[in-house]
Amino acid sequence: MKNCFNHPDKKAFSTCHNCNKNYCEECLDEGKEYYYCKSPACREILKKELFHADLPELLICLNCKNELELSDDERISGKVHCPECESLIDFKADPPKVLSKENYVELLSSFNQGDIGVIKSILDNSNIDYYVYGENFLSVDPLVQPARFYVNEKQKEAAKELLKDLDLRIFGASTSQY
């Protein structure tokens, strides 16, 4: 019996296709054909595998018919936020569907690109269902509108717990949502 590289007390579910180490199901992400662990190098390989098989750069909002230009992250995740009608659309569902925006609540906001990257990494690593509104706007006109993190309301407490000790920098975040 092989054990998980990260959790020696757990039985291994599969092997990471990139690093060839054994991991439990919790430590693996499923690619199109293979499993990958959550190490940065292996996640990059997974993103490349998924990127080539995923959504096109332009899609039409199911709700308001607005043309949506997707970021690489949106193409990989399949979840797209329409800035026109505020809908969150899951294009990976078959058929694609508009997710109820009541299922997502604002967790925090930030102007700091470094903090945004760290927050995304923490939420991704913990499989928290989230989306970021206004992140790309920061590169056009910084300090006007922060990037806002919305999480699935069922995972809000878990997300808050994960981020509670995060030392956010100047203009880092609005803690009024905590």
VENPEUR-V189422 format. One record per helix or strand of 3 or more residues. SS is the DSSP state (alpha for helix, beta for strand). FROM is the first residue (numbers start at 0). LEN is the number of residues. If there is no record, write none. Layout:
SS;FROM;LEN + SS;FROM;LEN
//
This chain:
alpha;24;3 + beta;27;3 + beta;34;3 + alpha;39;14 + beta;57;3 + beta;66;3 + alpha;71;6 + beta;78;3 + beta;87;3 + beta;96;3 + alpha;100;3 + beta;103;7 + alpha;112;13 + beta;129;4 + alpha;136;4 + beta;146;6 + alpha;152;11 + alpha;174;3
//
